[in-house]
Amino acid sequence: MTVNLEVADGVGTLRLDRPPMNALDVATQDRLRELAEEATRREDVRAVVIYGGEKVFAAGADIKEMQAMDHTAMVLRARGLQESFTAVARIPKPVVAAVTGYALGGGCELALCADFRIAADNAKLGQPEILLGLIPGAGGTQRLARLIGPSKAKDLIFTGRMVKAAEARELGLVDRVVAPEEVYTEAHAWAARLARGPALALRAAKESVDTGLETDIETGLAVERGWFAGLFATEDRERGMRSFVEEGPGKATFR
């Protein structure tokens, strides 16, 4: 398989496994969608890590495969490409990308689908599609601009330049930079901590933030209001408030 789902301690790791560079061909993208949907359904998966291995996250699309596609073929394929990445972005659980080595093109777009990004200090990220006479096609023009702002996103997309981890952090493209050997450990620890939290409240928080970024503030506030009130009907809310009153803040357990 080109992508595997491994589960431990409530964390599902979506592991890319297509040596040597984890190039994202059609089969890999389709498999990624299948496993994102599986991670969404599984109750034993409460948080997710996306990981490409110790040496590389994903160096982009399979260019040889794409070169053979004409306009008609890509019209048919483009929606499936975006839907695969959107399935990852819409996993209703905390998702962290553990970025090692290259995260370029589709690899960078995949990292953008996560809620949090931890990168190795030798990682390189970018959207080099313009150098092929193309633009990002798996959500890069949309998610990158929402994450780091339109002018910074246009700089990366217009020039196709790669940025090292330190600059990526300054831009807001990654959230934490650590030594290469610590990337997966840090990502798994972040995910495992949230996996012990209230699953429905975390889902509500993620959906409220993401929906608000995609719409006007009134709609976003309505989504927030609906979730906020709805959570009062949950066992986790009852447990959390009871623990706060009886034991003090931060003592509640939700599993």
Disulfide bonds with the S-S distance in Angstrom:
none
